[in-house]
Amino acid sequence: MSETVSQKEWRTAITSNQDGKILIRGYNLDSLIGNKSYAEVCFLLLKGELPNQNEAKMLDAIFVSCIDAGIAAPSSVAARTVFSGGNSLNAAVAAGVLTLGDAHGGAIEKAAKMFQDYLKGKDGLKESEIKDMAANIVDDALKNKKRLAGYGHKLHTVDPRTKRLLEVAEDLNFGGDFIKLAVYIADEFKVKKPEQKLPLNVDGCIAAIISDMGFDYRLGKGFFIIARSAGLVGQVFEEWMREKPFRRLAANLHEYDGVPERELKKQ
Ligand SMILES: CC(C)(COP(=O)(O)OP(=O)(O)OC[C@H]1O[C@@H](n2cnc3c(N)ncnc32)[C@H](O)[C@@H]1OP(=O)(O)O)[C@@H](O)C(=O)NCCC(=O)NCCS
């Protein structure tokens, strides 16, 4: 039996913390501090190697694109409400993170899975083959009434973050098949369901870019959590500084539409 096989139950290949030294993927944290950005060390942590310059800029742009989207997003409402109920900053931020599901941030994971499933093992596709693939995906979604993760938006008919991220991706030479497929799907929606605006949203765009960067789709929601946690800390701190505890919805924002008052019959 090999002497090197670990018998310990808790194992990690990410960070070692021994003899006063913290090594992340083998790099001494002391040497990373002050020399590498937060995005670069996130890349190292998640992928095992340091990014090149373009990868580092791209990941940083992704984080910036979803850092916050205002007080009305479900995660901000939840975080501020939990704080308002008298809980701590960490409980409130965690509540915000708990809202991140298929419709909010979590669409990155589903969209990246779709792009990666379709393009798995298909290197060297012609442009026309990717367009055909996009057409088939949209036909199938419309026929079977499927919602494609990464498309559509409550507010935007063109998601401004997508537009900018795609420009940055192009400048940094990310323009692989995942990004092409993501954009062609949106083009197909424009033609086949023009009345319903279904743009490539920021989640879908991030999903395509992280796929192009070689990240596993299961990390999808993780990128959103890393970025949005900063926004949620800001939202909760503002709630703390500005608002009184125990917020209630204003009367004009809610109504009761159940049965009217009724008598309890004596038995
Ligand atoms: C973001 C989202 C919740 C916005 O929804 P909305 O604008 O309120 O749209 P609705 O839920 O009212 O749907 C309206 C129609 O568009 C269709 N539709 C909406 N999003 C769709 C999508 N992603 N793919 C296919 N069809 C979609 C609905 O099926 C519905 O069709 P119908 O009128 O034929 O029944 C929705 O587009 C969605 O679920 N997208 C996928 C998840 C996602 O990417 N979330 C990240 C958001 S940044």
The ligand as a Gaussian input file, in Angstrom:
#p B3LYP/6-31G(d) Opt

LIG

0 1
 C      -36.048000      36.990000     -16.171000
 C      -37.499000      36.535000     -16.275000
 C      -37.969000      36.012000     -14.918000
 C      -38.326000      37.746000     -16.689000
 O      -39.618000      37.306000     -16.900000
 P      -40.807000      38.221000     -17.467000
 O      -40.231000      39.314000     -18.304000
 O      -41.651000      38.629000     -16.323000
 O      -41.561000      37.270000     -18.451000
 P      -42.791000      36.295000     -18.124000
 O      -42.430000      35.365000     -17.012000
 O      -44.036000      37.124000     -17.930000
 O      -42.939000      35.485000     -19.491000
 C      -43.518000      36.066000     -20.647000
 C      -43.386000      35.098000     -21.810000
 O      -42.027000      34.984000     -22.228000
 C      -41.606000      33.627000     -22.123000
 N      -40.244000      33.635000     -21.590000
 C      -39.763000      34.440000     -20.592000
 N      -38.463000      34.152000     -20.396000
 C      -38.154000      33.170000     -21.268000
 C      -36.975000      32.465000     -21.523000
 N      -35.864000      32.705000     -20.816000
 N      -36.965000      31.523000     -22.484000
 C      -38.077000      31.260000     -23.195000
 N      -39.244000      31.908000     -23.015000
 C      -39.272000      32.842000     -22.050000
 C      -42.558000      32.992000     -21.130000
 O      -42.646000      31.593000     -21.296000
 C      -43.846000      33.677000     -21.497000
 O      -44.332000      33.122000     -22.713000
 P      -45.918000      33.116000     -23.049000
 O      -46.344000      34.565000     -23.045000
 O      -45.976000      32.478000     -24.407000
 O      -46.546000      32.320000     -21.951000
 C      -37.672000      35.437000     -17.356000
 O      -37.323000      35.953000     -18.618000
 C      -36.890000      34.180000     -17.039000
 O      -37.368000      33.318000     -16.306000
 N      -35.659000      34.036000     -17.625000
 C      -34.861000      32.860000     -17.382000
 C      -34.116000      32.966000     -16.065000
 C      -33.019000      34.011000     -16.126000
 O      -32.257000      34.099000     -17.079000
 N      -32.893000      34.780000     -15.055000
 C      -31.863000      35.802000     -14.915000
 C      -32.448000      37.186000     -14.969000
 S      -31.177000      38.433000     -15.000000

